Amino acid sequence: MTDVDPARPPLFDSAAFLLGQLGSHAAYRFGQLLEPLGINPPQYGTLRMLEANDGRTQQQLCEVLGIHRNVMVTLIDALEKRGLVERRRHPVDRRAHAVHLLPAGRETIARAAELADGLNAELLAPLEPADRPHMLAMLQRISVGNGLTPGVHPGLTVEPGVMPICDPGHS
């Protein structure tokens, strides 16, 4: 058996391990930061997506975001119970419901966005300020290059990086 240098364990040279380690750390920290607001990271992501897509049906949100329909329903249900969003009859399609942000949802987004900005600063603090935009650009290239849906956590999709087909019978 050979001795392992404790300063450089074998996995320290693995991009997959390091990205996983940082991802786990970032997710845990973000969950901690959001806890006082009464939401979790997937709910924050959904609120941010609704902010840009207010008034779309659940089906449209599912298709645009690549989120599995069952996951979308669960997320919207939780946000609706918290008084952050509401479903309203769609003005054209009476079978569908449009999802709308409520003022409390917009306030929660603003507060959570400040926390997210602080976490980004915390995570990138070891880098020189001039290196931070380059790191972000490289991470974006890696994400897109691996077929991930921009802005959507792969845990919300059926299969990471694969756009699920939503059931048109549900809105």
NORSULRA-V445837 format. One record per residue. N is the residue number from 0. RES is the residue in one letter. PSI is psi in degrees with one decimal (* if undefined). BURIAL is 1 if it has 24 or more other ideal C-beta (glycine too) atoms within 12 Angstrom, else 0. D_LAST is the distance of its C-alpha to the last C-alpha in Angstrom with 2 decimals. Layout:
n-><N | N>
res-><RES | RES>
psi-><PSI | PSI>
burial-><BURIAL | BURIAL>
d_last-><D_LAST | D_LAST>
//
This chain:
n-><0 | 1 | 2 | 3 | 4 | 5 | 6 | 7 | 8 | 9 | 10 | 11 | 12 | 13 | 14 | 15 | 16 | 17 | 18 | 19 | 20 | 21 | 22 | 23 | 24 | 25 | 26 | 27 | 28 | 29 | 30 | 31 | 32 | 33 | 34 | 35 | 36 | 37 | 38 | 39 | 40 | 41 | 42 | 43 | 44 | 45 | 46 | 47 | 48 | 49 | 50 | 51 | 52 | 53 | 54 | 55 | 56 | 57 | 58 | 59 | 60 | 61 | 62 | 63 | 64 | 65 | 66 | 67 | 68 | 69 | 70 | 71 | 72 | 73 | 74 | 75 | 76 | 77 | 78 | 79 | 80 | 81 | 82 | 83 | 84 | 85 | 86 | 87 | 88 | 89 | 90 | 91 | 92 | 93 | 94 | 95 | 96 | 97 | 98 | 99 | 100 | 101 | 102 | 103 | 104 | 105 | 106 | 107 | 108 | 109 | 110 | 111 | 112 | 113 | 114 | 115 | 116 | 117 | 118 | 119 | 120 | 121 | 122 | 123 | 124 | 125 | 126 | 127 | 128 | 129 | 130 | 131 | 132 | 133 | 134 | 135 | 136 | 137 | 138 | 139 | 140 | 141 | 142 | 143 | 144 | 145 | 146 | 147 | 148 | 149 | 150 | 151 | 152 | 153 | 154 | 155 | 156 | 157 | 158 | 159 | 160 | 161 | 162 | 163 | 164 | 165 | 166 | 167 | 168 | 169 | 170>
res-><M | T | D | V | D | P | A | R | P | P | L | F | D | S | A | A | F | L | L | G | Q | L | G | S | H | A | A | Y | R | F | G | Q | L | L | E | P | L | G | I | N | P | P | Q | Y | G | T | L | R | M | L | E | A | N | D | G | R | T | Q | Q | Q | L | C | E | V | L | G | I | H | R | N | V | M | V | T | L | I | D | A | L | E | K | R | G | L | V | E | R | R | R | H | P | V | D | R | R | A | H | A | V | H | L | L | P | A | G | R | E | T | I | A | R | A | A | E | L | A | D | G | L | N | A | E | L | L | A | P | L | E | P | A | D | R | P | H | M | L | A | M | L | Q | R | I | S | V | G | N | G | L | T | P | G | V | H | P | G | L | T | V | E | P | G | V | M | P | I | C | D | P | G | H | S>
psi-><137.0 | 155.2 | 143.6 | 131.6 | 112.7 | -20.4 | -24.6 | 74.9 | 155.5 | -40.7 | -10.1 | -18.5 | 9.5 | 115.3 | -42.5 | -44.6 | -47.4 | -42.5 | -40.4 | -42.9 | -47.4 | -38.6 | -43.2 | -44.9 | -46.9 | -43.3 | -43.4 | -47.8 | -42.2 | -41.1 | -41.9 | -44.2 | -36.0 | -20.6 | -46.1 | -20.4 | -8.9 | 18.8 | 166.5 | 171.2 | -44.4 | -35.4 | -37.9 | -45.7 | -39.5 | -42.6 | -42.3 | -39.3 | -37.9 | -33.2 | -39.4 | -11.2 | 34.9 | 135.9 | 1.4 | 159.1 | 162.8 | -39.9 | -46.2 | -41.7 | -43.2 | -46.5 | -45.7 | -41.1 | -14.2 | 28.0 | 135.6 | 140.1 | -38.2 | -38.1 | -42.8 | -45.1 | -45.4 | -44.2 | -46.7 | -40.9 | -47.3 | -41.8 | -34.6 | -41.8 | -31.5 | -3.6 | 25.7 | -26.2 | 166.1 | 149.4 | 136.4 | 151.5 | 135.6 | 137.2 | -23.3 | -44.0 | 103.2 | -14.0 | -15.2 | 158.2 | 134.6 | 144.1 | 128.0 | 140.2 | 139.9 | 164.3 | -39.3 | -33.5 | -41.5 | -39.2 | -42.1 | -41.5 | -47.0 | -45.4 | -42.3 | -35.1 | -36.4 | -41.3 | -40.5 | -41.4 | -40.5 | -40.1 | -41.9 | -45.2 | -41.8 | -45.7 | -35.6 | -1.5 | -34.9 | -14.5 | 152.5 | 145.0 | -37.1 | -22.9 | -18.8 | -45.9 | -33.4 | -42.4 | -45.5 | -44.3 | -39.9 | -41.8 | -39.2 | -43.5 | -42.3 | -44.1 | -52.6 | -41.9 | -20.7 | 12.0 | 17.9 | 146.3 | 118.9 | 127.8 | 2.4 | 124.2 | 133.4 | -18.6 | -14.8 | -10.1 | 168.6 | -46.5 | 129.7 | 126.4 | -1.4 | 128.8 | 113.7 | 155.3 | 123.8 | 150.8 | 113.4 | -13.8 | -9.6 | 141.7 | *>
burial-><0 | 0 | 0 | 0 | 0 | 0 | 0 | 0 | 0 | 0 | 0 | 0 | 0 | 0 | 0 | 0 | 0 | 0 | 0 | 0 | 0 | 0 | 1 | 0 | 0 | 0 | 0 | 0 | 0 | 1 | 0 | 0 | 1 | 1 | 0 | 0 | 1 | 0 | 1 | 1 | 1 | 1 | 1 | 1 | 1 | 1 | 1 | 1 | 1 | 1 | 1 | 0 | 1 | 0 | 1 | 1 | 1 | 1 | 1 | 1 | 1 | 1 | 1 | 0 | 1 | 1 | 1 | 1 | 1 | 0 | 1 | 1 | 1 | 0 | 1 | 1 | 0 | 0 | 1 | 1 | 0 | 1 | 0 | 1 | 1 | 1 | 1 | 0 | 0 | 0 | 0 | 0 | 0 | 0 | 0 | 1 | 1 | 1 | 1 | 1 | 1 | 0 | 0 | 0 | 1 | 0 | 0 | 1 | 1 | 0 | 0 | 1 | 0 | 0 | 1 | 1 | 0 | 0 | 1 | 0 | 0 | 0 | 1 | 0 | 0 | 0 | 0 | 0 | 0 | 0 | 0 | 0 | 0 | 0 | 0 | 0 | 0 | 0 | 1 | 0 | 0 | 0 | 0 | 0 | 0 | 0 | 0 | 1 | 1 | 0 | 0 | 1 | 1 | 1 | 0 | 1 | 1 | 0 | 0 | 0 | 0 | 0 | 0 | 1 | 0 | 1 | 0 | 0 | 0 | 0 | 1>
d_last-><59.42 | 59.19 | 58.67 | 55.39 | 55.66 | 53.75 | 53.26 | 51.29 | 49.56 | 48.45 | 44.73 | 45.53 | 45.84 | 42.45 | 39.74 | 37.06 | 38.50 | 38.96 | 35.43 | 34.13 | 36.58 | 35.65 | 31.91 | 32.40 | 34.66 | 32.35 | 29.33 | 31.60 | 33.10 | 29.83 | 28.59 | 31.92 | 31.65 | 28.17 | 29.08 | 30.80 | 27.69 | 25.74 | 23.20 | 23.30 | 23.11 | 19.52 | 18.45 | 20.80 | 19.40 | 15.86 | 17.50 | 19.46 | 16.59 | 14.87 | 18.34 | 18.36 | 14.81 | 14.52 | 12.24 | 9.69 | 5.93 | 4.88 | 4.67 | 7.90 | 9.26 | 9.07 | 10.85 | 13.21 | 14.22 | 14.43 | 13.04 | 12.16 | 8.68 | 10.75 | 12.62 | 9.92 | 8.81 | 12.59 | 13.44 | 11.31 | 12.64 | 16.09 | 16.07 | 15.03 | 17.83 | 20.21 | 19.59 | 18.66 | 15.21 | 13.43 | 10.19 | 11.18 | 10.35 | 9.77 | 13.36 | 13.03 | 10.00 | 10.42 | 7.60 | 5.08 | 6.11 | 8.19 | 9.77 | 13.54 | 16.55 | 19.16 | 22.87 | 23.27 | 20.67 | 22.68 | 25.85 | 24.68 | 23.80 | 27.29 | 29.05 | 27.30 | 27.97 | 31.63 | 31.62 | 30.05 | 32.75 | 35.38 | 34.23 | 34.32 | 37.84 | 38.83 | 37.70 | 39.41 | 42.50 | 44.68 | 44.35 | 46.41 | 44.47 | 45.08 | 43.57 | 40.22 | 38.59 | 39.89 | 38.40 | 34.97 | 35.26 | 36.35 | 33.49 | 31.02 | 32.83 | 32.79 | 29.04 | 28.23 | 31.03 | 29.51 | 26.20 | 24.23 | 21.25 | 22.82 | 21.78 | 19.59 | 21.36 | 21.55 | 21.04 | 17.31 | 17.00 | 17.69 | 21.08 | 22.80 | 22.77 | 20.58 | 17.29 | 15.00 | 13.07 | 9.39 | 8.40 | 7.12 | 6.78 | 3.77 | 0.00>
//
